[in-house]
Amino acid sequence: MDLVTIRCNLLRIALMWPYVAGYLRGKMTREQLARELSEYLGDSGRVLAKRIVLAAALGPVYAWYLLARGVMELTPKQSGEGLPTLSLERRRKPLLAT
């Protein structure tokens, strides 16, 4: 890894530490901690956290799923043959049902 990447990651951890320390000392609830960290990390942080939790819970099964999904995305699909590829776009649900 690049030295700049390591420094950026260490800075992120250092900036999140006050929230974690407040939670460990009992000054924040779990919901408050989750809200603050999700605001700080954004959408990519939520996705990464979900992947870490699933990897810890399911172990190698989830790792094989991610590997298969990545291979399916990278493999070009021939017309009419092969497995369907997964879409990386999120499908948004309408806020109000009409």
C-alpha positions in Angstrom: 0.0 0.0 0.0 1.0 3.5 -0.6 2.2 5.6 2.3 -0.4 8.3 1.6 -3.2 5.7 1.7 -2.0 4.4 5.1 -1.8 7.9 6.5 -5.4 8.7 5.2 -6.7 5.6 6.8 -5.0 6.3 10.1 -6.4 9.8 10.0 -9.9 8.5 9.5 -9.5 6.1 12.5 -8.2 9.0 14.6 -11.1 11.2 13.7 -13.7 8.5 14.5 -12.1 7.7 17.9 -13.9 10.4 19.9 -17.3 8.9 19.0 -16.1 5.4 19.9 -14.7 6.6 23.2 -17.9 8.3 24.0 -19.8 5.1 23.4 -17.4 3.0 25.4 -17.7 5.5 28.4 -21.5 5.3 28.2 -22.1 8.9 27.0 -23.7 7.8 23.7 -26.2 5.1 22.9 -25.6 2.6 20.1 -28.1 4.4 17.9 -26.2 7.7 18.3 -22.9 6.1 17.6 -24.3 4.5 14.4 -25.8 7.7 13.3 -22.6 9.7 13.8 -20.4 7.1 12.1 -22.8 6.7 9.2 -22.8 10.5 8.7 -19.0 10.6 8.8 -18.4 7.5 6.6 -21.2 8.1 4.1 -22.6 5.4 1.7 -19.3 3.7 1.1 -18.8 3.3 4.8 -22.2 1.7 5.2 -21.5 -0.8 2.4 -18.0 -1.6 3.9 -19.5 -2.1 7.4 -22.2 -4.4 6.0 -19.6 -6.4 4.2 -17.4 -6.7 7.3 -20.3 -7.9 9.4 -21.4 -10.4 6.8 -17.8 -11.7 6.4 -17.5 -12.1 10.1 -20.9 -13.9 10.4 -20.7 -16.1 7.3 -17.0 -16.5 6.9 -15.8 -18.3 3.7 -19.4 -18.6 2.3 -19.6 -14.8 2.0 -16.1 -14.6 0.6 -17.0 -17.1 -2.2 -20.2 -15.1 -2.9 -18.2 -11.9 -3.3 -15.7 -13.7 -5.5 -18.4 -15.2 -7.7 -20.2 -11.9 -8.0 -17.0 -10.1 -9.0 -16.2 -12.8 -11.7 -19.7 -12.5 -13.1 -19.4 -8.8 -13.3 -16.0 -9.0 -15.1 -16.9 -11.8 -17.5 -18.4 -10.5 -20.8 -21.8 -12.0 -21.5 -22.3 -13.5 -25.0 -25.7 -12.9 -26.5 -28.2 -15.5 -25.4 -25.6 -17.6 -23.5 -24.2 -17.7 -20.0 -25.6 -16.6 -16.7 -27.2 -13.2 -16.2 -24.9 -10.6 -14.7 -25.7 -8.6 -11.6 -26.4 -4.9 -11.9 -24.3 -2.6 -9.7 -27.0 0.1 -9.9 -29.3 0.4 -6.9 -33.0 0.3 -7.5 -34.7 3.1 -5.8 -38.2 2.6 -4.4 -40.7 5.4 -4.9 -41.3 7.4 -1.7 -45.0 7.6 -2.3 -47.1 4.8 -3.8 -49.4 6.1 -6.5 
